[in-house]
Amino acid sequence: MLQVLLQMKTWLVLDVHYLCHRAFHTARGLSWQGKPTGVIYGFLKSILTLKDEFQTDRIAFCFEHPHLYRKDIYPAYKRRRHQEKTPQERQAYTELTWQISELRQRYLPKIGFTNILYYHGMEADDILASIAESRPRDEQVILVTADSDLLQCLRPNVMVYPPQKQKLLTREWFVKHYGFTPRKWAMVKALAGCSGDGVEGIKGIGEKTACRWVRDGLPVASKGYRAIACDRGHAIMRRNRRLVELPYEGCPVPTLVEDRVSRQGWKEVCHLLGMRTLVSSPPVFNQ
């Protein structure tokens, strides 16, 4: 697969919040001069790893806005992620969000990254999907995320890479695995719901049943068919389509430009944060 990628202009499109949460659980204890730095350190390391793995310097950073339009139409959206926390958990979460904000506003621009994307009301997923839809077919797009919702964005030139699986997911893989095209994945999510985002699906309909409905249909006499075909089932499906389809209506189409990254900018950021191991091996960026 890499041989195919190297023949084309390739964009790495990063779900920043996913990568930062991942770093939060592996390097959260790091600090410098009394300020937490573990998330930033882990994130910068992930940039180096991904850049070398896919041999591209073209990177887009997708950030999530704190106010999501989906919550306006469905207040339960992502509510589970904000349940009551202990004082220690609240402090850790505050440190996490502060480091994400510092990356967006201060450190990534200082290194010279230009494609730092952040839109009111939108999730990182929406921006990833908007890029996937809009890039020309002669460019490769690799969406770096663990969110299975992004599978609906798979195309001949668009792939999904979940770092924890270390496997590049392609449209061909999806069709072979599920038996239908990625564009129908949003319907599966609309029927079954999404527990991670707090989206309630049709009662009694799990992902496997939803996939059977999309792929082959269900027997008319089955409970699953009746649950989906009834008025309540249709109402839930219509509501959920707005929540799970990507990108969300009105999401801007990003204009990606060449970066102005430099080894010096990288070193300056690492010096500011006391990251000696990253200072000693700055990346080489060749656009």
C-alpha angles and dihedrals in degrees: 000000000000090000089059092047094051092058092062139054103266131203123198107208111194130206092216096190092053093049092045093050088050090052090045091063095046105038106016094126096065119107140162126207091347096310126108114249105162096102093048091046093050092046094051089049090053090054090056093047095048094043091054095041095054097027097227134120096198107105132166120196116210118198130190121237116229092231112060123196089214089067089057091063097032113027092190090064109128090346092138089063091062102047121141111299133197117250089257092051092048090051092049091049091049090052090049094052091045092055092048089052091048090052092052099042104030123010105039092049090047090055088051103254111151108182098077105148125196124153130182112259095005133116124220086252091063093053092046089051093047090054091047090053097045107043116100118256093246089067127075118228121197115192108205106206143110094221111114090204087079091066087086087068096060113127135158088275099031124078135174121226118193103191093208090061095039088212129123109228114211136185089251091054091049095051091047092047100043104023097231137070123279092244088071093056091090089061090055090052091046091054099040098033126219117266093191091061096036093247110151115219131200110301112260094014115114128176094271093053091045090052090052090051092052095042105040108351125243130268110273091233094052124107090235093057092049092048092053099037097050123095093257091050092052091048092053091046092052092048093047095048089068090051100046105033114100133254102028114239112278097021109151120244106240120229106220118209135182114276128238097216121157138187088235092056090049092050093048092053092047091049091051090053098040093243100152096168091056093044092057094057109036115179125251113234117199111174 
